[in-house]
């Protein structure tokens, strides 16, 4: 069956030819090929203004990103192609990880736009973030079963991106019996993560390489993990030899898991949980005259949209400065940001300016990004979103 065609306006094919996968609604020649005639998730052939086919895509006429490229020829994107792409993605992860705990599919970077799959051994946590992937849900389930033979698959379709696509927000078990909590191993440390009720897909694999910085840094140190979630940084620090670990988070569920993870790693006697707003918690710790040798500040995205940049930057500056006030002389700060709209230069400036405001000197020791299971698509800057900066904050 031949696919309908979607024609680009004149000179609007340059970005696709450079490797990008997205097509915006204002790039379509709607006189020749009306968007409104297409259904969300429908597959089409993309052609340039000269009617040369550039590939196949799925569409959503109601979204600003109205189409996402799937192939670069007229090959149909079906279940067998899904299996092929999943095997390619799996090959990358198996090349870098001995154990099956990683992000298996990272959307556009794995040429599976709109699809996210996190692997926890035999259990898979999946997000279908676009109408195109939603339309292929049964093929995706079948392909995942064929490639990985998992015990269970849960769809964590509760992201804000689905709302932009006009899709319902729902969490559902689609294969097997997904457990409430899954086990994983990261940098040699054991964790439990809430697969069903936790944030996003249940775990944040993206910070893995930056958590590894703690291995040589924290032995014998007092460590504070702010926005700790289930203790990914803090518990790792304890397992790496920290003398004491404090985890701060607003979520009671997250801290319950952090306590379980402390027990799992034999750290219960060195672990303290503090539930509450991070800003208020740091203020209280300062008033209590608490001090730490290493502090990790890894907040949720303070800048979700470009228009939020100014206010979000203030929030990053405030939380980093509050953390620095709790550091011992010449202590270490690991500052993270998952805000795609915060350039790395801005995060470095946040650390520098915060230190100078306190009459201290920040020495940048390392910069990090997301791990290899979140590969960057070189034509899509949005796929490189994570920043981490390790600094020594010197009292001058």
Secondary structure, DSSP 8 states (H G I E B T S, - for coil): ---EEEEB-TT--HHHHTT--EEEGGGB-TTTS-GGGS-TT-EEEEE-TT--EEEEEEE-TTSSEEEEEEESSS----HHHHHHHHHHHHHHHHHH-SSSEEEEEEGGGGT-TTEEEEEETTEEEEEE-SHHHHHTHHHHHHHHHHHH--SEEEEEE--HHHHHTT---EEEEEEE---SEEEEEETTEEEEEETTTSSTTS--GGGHHHHTTHHHH-TT-EEEEET-TTTHHHHHHHHTT-SEEEEEES-HHHHHHHHHHHHHTT-GGGEEEEES-HHHHHHHHHHTT--EEEEEEE-S-S-SSGGGHHHHHHHHHHHHHHHHTTEEEEEEEEEEE--TTS-HHHHHHHHHHHHHHTTEEEEEEEEE---GGG---TT-GGG---EEEEEEEEE-
